[in-house]
Amino acid sequence: MSSASTALIYKLHPAADWALAERAGVFTGAPVDLADGFIHFSTAAQVVETAARHFAAATDLLLIAVDTAGLGPALRWEASRGGALFPHLYGPLPLGAVRWTEPLPLTSGGRHVFPRDMA
C-alpha cells in the first residue's frame, strides 16, 4: 500500500491520554511509540488482534481512525507481526488527520467491542 493512497489506519490509546493530545493539537505517541521511534498503527484487519495482544481488558480505550492521505513519507509500511505490513508514522500525528474516535467498551469476557463499520 502506498503512503499516497487514502485509507484509514487505527490507533488504540487510553481516552484520558488522548484528551491531552487533543488539547495540544498533536499526538507525539504513547510511551511504546516514543521508545520505538515511531507511532504504531494497525489496519482494520489487524486492529482486533492488536487490541487482544497489547490492550487485553484495558478500560477507557479509544479506537482512533486516521486518514493516511497527507501523512506523506513519514508513514511507512513495515513488516511486523508474522511478516504482515503495519503502518508506522515517523513523526507526530497531526490531529487534522483524525477522522473519528470511538470508545471500545469491554464485554463481560474482557474483549473489546469494535464498531461494525470501521470504514
Kinemage of the C-alpha trace (Angstrom):
@kinemage 1
@onewidth
@group {chain A} dominant
@subgroup {mainchain}
@vectorlist {calphas} color= white
{ca met a 1} P 0.000 0.000 0.000
{ca ser a 2} L 1.372 3.402 -0.912
{ca ser a 3} L 1.554 6.230 1.608
{ca ala a 4} L -0.166 8.416 -1.000
{ca ser a 5} L -3.332 6.314 -1.049
{ca thr a 6} L -6.299 7.363 1.019
{ca ala a 7} L -7.190 4.771 3.613
{ca leu a 8} L -7.942 4.618 7.299
{ca ile a 9} L -5.481 3.231 9.816
{ca tyr a 10} L -6.185 2.822 13.513
{ca lys a 11} L -4.536 3.724 16.800
{ca leu a 12} L -5.574 2.280 20.154
{ca his a 13} L -4.983 4.683 23.023
{ca pro a 14} L -6.345 5.447 26.515
{ca ala a 15} L -9.066 8.101 26.337
{ca ala a 16} L -7.648 10.157 29.210
{ca asp a 17} L -4.257 10.404 27.499
{ca trp a 18} L -5.870 11.189 24.142
{ca ala a 19} L -7.542 14.222 25.720
{ca leu a 20} L -4.050 15.625 26.342
{ca ala a 21} L -3.201 15.278 22.646
{ca glu a 22} L -6.466 16.977 21.694
{ca arg a 23} L -5.604 19.953 23.895
{ca ala a 24} L -2.084 20.097 22.413
{ca gly a 25} L -3.385 19.754 18.824
{ca val a 26} L -0.887 16.989 18.040
{ca phe a 27} L -0.136 13.433 19.142
{ca thr a 28} L 3.526 12.583 19.595
{ca gly a 29} L 2.988 8.994 20.686
{ca ala a 30} L 2.429 6.669 23.602
{ca pro a 31} L 5.409 5.546 25.698
{ca val a 32} L 5.891 2.451 23.485
{ca asp a 33} L 5.836 4.678 20.385
{ca leu a 34} L 8.427 7.022 21.839
{ca ala a 35} L 10.652 4.078 22.786
{ca asp a 36} L 10.386 2.557 19.286
{ca gly a 37} L 10.839 5.853 17.425
{ca phe a 38} L 7.519 5.758 15.558
{ca ile a 39} L 3.779 5.769 16.233
{ca his a 40} L 2.267 2.290 15.924
{ca phe a 41} L -0.929 1.876 13.898
{ca ser a 42} L -2.946 -1.088 12.640
{ca thr a 43} L -5.166 -1.655 9.641
{ca ala a 44} L -8.814 -2.624 10.067
{ca ala a 45} L -7.802 -6.253 9.524
{ca gln a 46} L -5.105 -6.046 12.230
{ca val a 47} L -6.598 -3.884 14.976
{ca val a 48} L -8.722 -6.512 16.744
{ca glu a 49} L -5.691 -8.746 17.237
{ca thr a 50} L -3.603 -5.749 18.304
{ca ala a 51} L -6.182 -4.951 20.976
{ca ala a 52} L -6.205 -8.552 22.225
{ca arg a 53} L -2.398 -8.803 22.318
{ca his a 54} L -1.435 -5.403 23.686
{ca phe a 55} L -4.542 -3.973 25.384
{ca ala a 56} L -6.288 -7.045 26.825
{ca ala a 57} L -9.017 -5.975 29.271
{ca ala a 58} L -7.880 -2.322 29.111
{ca thr a 59} L -10.656 0.031 30.100
{ca asp a 60} L -11.103 3.594 28.837
{ca leu a 61} L -9.630 2.659 25.450
{ca leu a 62} L -10.318 4.607 22.259
{ca leu a 63} L -10.203 3.466 18.675
{ca ile a 64} L -8.796 6.381 16.680
{ca ala a 65} L -9.310 6.370 12.897
{ca val a 66} L -6.655 8.238 10.930
{ca asp a 67} L -6.777 9.129 7.242
{ca thr a 68} L -3.445 8.253 5.627
{ca ala a 69} L -3.822 10.966 2.967
{ca gly a 70} L -1.490 13.793 3.801
{ca leu a 71} L 0.773 11.860 6.178
{ca gly a 72} L 3.347 11.701 3.394
{ca pro a 73} L 6.642 9.852 3.567
{ca ala a 74} L 6.585 9.848 7.383
{ca leu a 75} L 4.093 6.954 7.078
{ca arg a 76} L 5.882 3.714 6.303
{ca trp a 77} L 4.502 0.192 5.905
{ca glu a 78} L 6.881 -2.188 7.654
{ca ala a 79} L 6.907 -5.906 8.395
{ca ser a 80} L 5.928 -6.784 11.935
{ca arg a 81} L 3.765 -9.498 13.497
{ca gly a 82} L 4.004 -12.596 11.302
{ca gly a 83} L 5.595 -10.596 8.481
{ca ala a 84} L 2.432 -8.527 7.928
{ca leu a 85} L 2.928 -4.917 6.907
{ca phe a 86} L 1.915 -2.472 9.636
{ca pro a 87} L 1.645 1.308 9.285
{ca his a 88} L 4.233 3.231 11.315
{ca leu a 89} L 4.355 7.027 11.487
{ca tyr a 90} L 7.821 8.512 11.911
{ca gly a 91} L 6.823 11.869 13.335
{ca pro a 92} L 3.941 13.466 15.193
{ca leu a 93} L 0.349 12.792 14.188
{ca pro a 94} L -1.452 15.993 13.193
{ca leu a 95} L -4.938 15.820 14.658
{ca gly a 96} L -6.380 17.097 11.400
{ca ala a 97} L -5.754 13.575 10.033
{ca val a 98} L -8.035 12.035 12.669
{ca arg a 99} L -11.424 11.222 11.122
{ca trp a 100} L -13.152 9.904 14.238
{ca thr a 101} L -12.659 8.378 17.656
{ca glu a 102} L -14.825 5.707 19.237
{ca pro a 103} L -14.733 4.237 22.747
{ca leu a 104} L -14.080 0.493 22.907
{ca pro a 105} L -16.232 -0.999 25.668
{ca leu a 106} L -15.410 -4.392 27.122
{ca thr a 107} L -17.585 -7.481 27.079
{ca ser a 108} L -18.053 -9.424 30.308
{ca gly a 109} L -15.311 -11.714 28.943
{ca gly a 110} L -12.837 -8.826 28.755
{ca arg a 111} L -12.746 -8.408 24.955
{ca his a 112} L -13.181 -5.042 23.265
{ca val a 113} L -16.294 -4.343 21.222
{ca phe a 114} L -15.377 -2.755 17.879
{ca pro a 115} L -17.698 -0.708 15.663
{ca arg a 116} L -19.338 -2.824 12.976
{ca asp a 117} L -18.443 -0.387 10.206
{ca met a 118} L -14.883 0.788 10.660
{ca ala a 119} L -14.669 2.458 7.235
